[in-house]
Amino acid sequence: MNREHLEAIAEDPKAFLLRGKNTRVLIAAKEERIEDWRRRAESITVAPKEDYGTSSLYKQSTVEQAACNIADLQAEITGEVNELISLERDISAAINELLTDDRYKTVMELKYVHYLTLEEIAVQLKYAFRWVQRLNKQALLEMKEAALSTLKP
């Protein structure tokens, strides 16, 4: 884990851990836009051009524009998925390196890498919801303290 990650965790561990979730939301939004463009492209009927003219300027059809928009969004999503993979790897490494209690590690992995809610974690682990809240809070505090102590010379 690098110094930049440690500083971010020391400042606000929750913000560091939520970066993956935010990226995931962006990816989902772009996937919705792709579906919208696909619906548009499928609903367009192409009318033949009467005059192709001698103009050197090529005018892009609506179908081509939709296809280009889809391709552009897919390229953006690919980049963001790669970024998400890297973020999740960093988050998982931080959890494993900075936390000592296996219960903390489990709760943090489920919440910040698998994106489960605290309620879902409680059900999955067969813990009381309040206990999961407490473990999450204690884990965040331990992460912050471990990052601070690692940063000190």
QUIKA-V906202 format. One record per pair of residues at least 24 apart in sequence whose C-alpha atoms are under 10 Angstrom apart, sorted by the first residue. I is the first residue (numbers start at 1). J is the second residue. If there is no record, write none. Layout:
BEGIN
i=I j=J
i=I j=J
END
This chain:
BEGIN
i=1 j=90
i=1 j=91
i=1 j=93
i=1 j=94
i=1 j=97
i=1 j=98
i=2 j=90
i=2 j=94
i=3 j=147
i=3 j=150
i=3 j=151
i=5 j=90
i=5 j=91
i=5 j=94
i=5 j=147
i=6 j=94
i=6 j=98
i=6 j=143
i=6 j=144
i=6 j=146
i=6 j=147
i=6 j=148
i=6 j=149
i=6 j=150
i=6 j=151
i=7 j=144
i=7 j=147
i=7 j=148
i=7 j=150
i=7 j=151
i=8 j=144
i=8 j=147
i=9 j=94
i=9 j=98
i=9 j=140
i=9 j=143
i=9 j=144
i=9 j=145
i=9 j=146
i=9 j=147
i=9 j=148
i=10 j=140
i=10 j=141
i=10 j=143
i=10 j=144
i=10 j=145
i=10 j=146
i=10 j=147
i=10 j=148
i=10 j=149
i=10 j=150
i=10 j=151
i=11 j=144
i=11 j=147
i=11 j=148
i=12 j=140
i=12 j=141
i=12 j=143
i=12 j=144
i=13 j=94
i=13 j=139
i=13 j=140
i=13 j=141
i=13 j=142
i=13 j=143
i=13 j=144
i=13 j=145
i=13 j=147
i=14 j=112
i=14 j=137
i=14 j=140
i=14 j=141
i=14 j=143
i=14 j=144
i=16 j=87
i=16 j=90
i=16 j=91
i=16 j=94
i=16 j=112
i=17 j=87
i=17 j=88
i=17 j=90
i=17 j=91
i=17 j=92
i=17 j=94
i=17 j=95
i=17 j=108
i=17 j=109
i=17 j=111
i=17 j=112
i=17 j=113
i=17 j=140
i=18 j=87
i=18 j=88
i=18 j=91
i=18 j=111
i=18 j=112
i=18 j=113
i=18 j=115
i=19 j=84
i=19 j=87
i=19 j=88
i=19 j=91
i=19 j=112
i=20 j=83
i=20 j=84
i=20 j=85
i=20 j=86
i=20 j=87
i=20 j=88
i=20 j=89
i=20 j=90
i=20 j=91
i=20 j=112
i=20 j=113
i=20 j=114
i=20 j=115
i=21 j=84
i=21 j=87
i=21 j=88
i=21 j=111
i=21 j=112
i=21 j=113
i=21 j=114
i=21 j=115
i=22 j=84
i=23 j=77
i=23 j=80
i=23 j=81
i=23 j=83
i=23 j=84
i=23 j=87
i=24 j=77
i=24 j=80
i=24 j=81
i=24 j=83
i=24 j=84
i=24 j=115
i=26 j=77
i=26 j=80
i=26 j=81
i=27 j=73
i=27 j=74
i=27 j=76
i=27 j=77
i=27 j=78
i=27 j=79
i=27 j=80
i=27 j=81
i=27 j=84
i=28 j=77
i=29 j=77
i=30 j=70
i=30 j=73
i=30 j=74
i=30 j=76
i=30 j=77
i=31 j=70
i=31 j=73
i=31 j=74
i=31 j=77
i=33 j=69
i=33 j=70
i=33 j=73
i=33 j=74
i=34 j=66
i=34 j=67
i=34 j=69
i=34 j=70
i=34 j=71
i=34 j=72
i=34 j=73
i=34 j=74
i=35 j=70
i=36 j=66
i=36 j=70
i=37 j=63
i=37 j=65
i=37 j=66
i=37 j=67
i=37 j=68
i=37 j=69
i=37 j=70
i=37 j=73
i=38 j=63
i=38 j=66
i=38 j=67
i=38 j=69
i=38 j=70
i=39 j=66
i=40 j=66
i=40 j=67
i=41 j=65
i=41 j=66
i=41 j=67
i=41 j=70
i=42 j=66
i=85 j=113
i=87 j=113
i=88 j=112
i=88 j=113
i=88 j=114
i=89 j=113
i=94 j=143
i=94 j=147
i=95 j=139
i=95 j=140
i=95 j=143
i=96 j=143
i=97 j=143
i=97 j=146
i=97 j=147
i=98 j=139
i=98 j=140
i=98 j=142
i=98 j=143
i=98 j=144
i=98 j=145
i=98 j=146
i=98 j=147
i=98 j=150
i=99 j=139
i=99 j=140
i=99 j=141
i=99 j=142
i=99 j=143
i=99 j=144
i=99 j=145
i=99 j=146
i=99 j=147
i=100 j=139
i=100 j=142
i=100 j=143
i=100 j=146
i=101 j=135
i=101 j=139
i=101 j=142
i=103 j=132
i=103 j=135
i=103 j=136
i=103 j=139
i=104 j=132
i=104 j=134
i=104 j=135
i=104 j=136
i=104 j=137
i=104 j=138
i=104 j=139
i=104 j=140
i=104 j=142
i=104 j=143
i=105 j=135
i=105 j=136
i=105 j=139
i=106 j=135
i=106 j=136
i=107 j=132
i=107 j=133
i=107 j=135
i=107 j=136
i=107 j=139
i=108 j=135
i=108 j=136
i=108 j=137
i=108 j=139
i=108 j=140
i=111 j=136
END
